[in-house]
């Protein structure tokens, strides 16, 4: 049985923190590959300006080039509408018959799991790999769900990178360098297309 990680997000832009999270999960869980799933219409970002999905996909393609275990997955873009994790995982389960799916997320996002659509069904059907994010310890993240759901959750405490897309966009707006926060090809794309200005 193949093991597939699923890393969803806005990826506005893709940065090394995303790549490190995917690699930590891949290594810890012996995943065969990790799918990067950009949200077409992220429900948690209502009222927030999000870069056009075409540009976010372009940056993912550039940033993932040459990474054999990492793949772009267009499931949420092709489906359209709000991007709900349970719908995406159910769709991927149908496509990847027999595969064991692991949803990869940060401890900060997991704190909000009870606000996700059908969160109980989500934790019943699928396994989660939760990596530690700065300011949100694993204990705090684990405490948000009852013990009975925690058997499907693995908490990863390996060294992560404290990088945020919000900070990268702020730097780009201020015309400051984002080099070494994002892959070089993503940096080039942001500058060439004057993103976040």
Buried (B, 14 or more C-beta within 10 A) or exposed (E): EEBBBBBBBBBBBBBBBBBBBBBBBBEBBEBBBBBBBBBBBBBEEEEEEBBEBEBBBBBBBBBBEEBEBBBBBBBBBEBEEBBBBBBBBBBBBEEBEEBBBBBBBBBBBBBEBEEBEBBBEBBEBBBBBBBBBBEBBBEBBBEBBEEEBBEBBBBBEEEBBEBBBEEBBEBBEEEEEBEEBBBEBBBEBBBEEEBBE
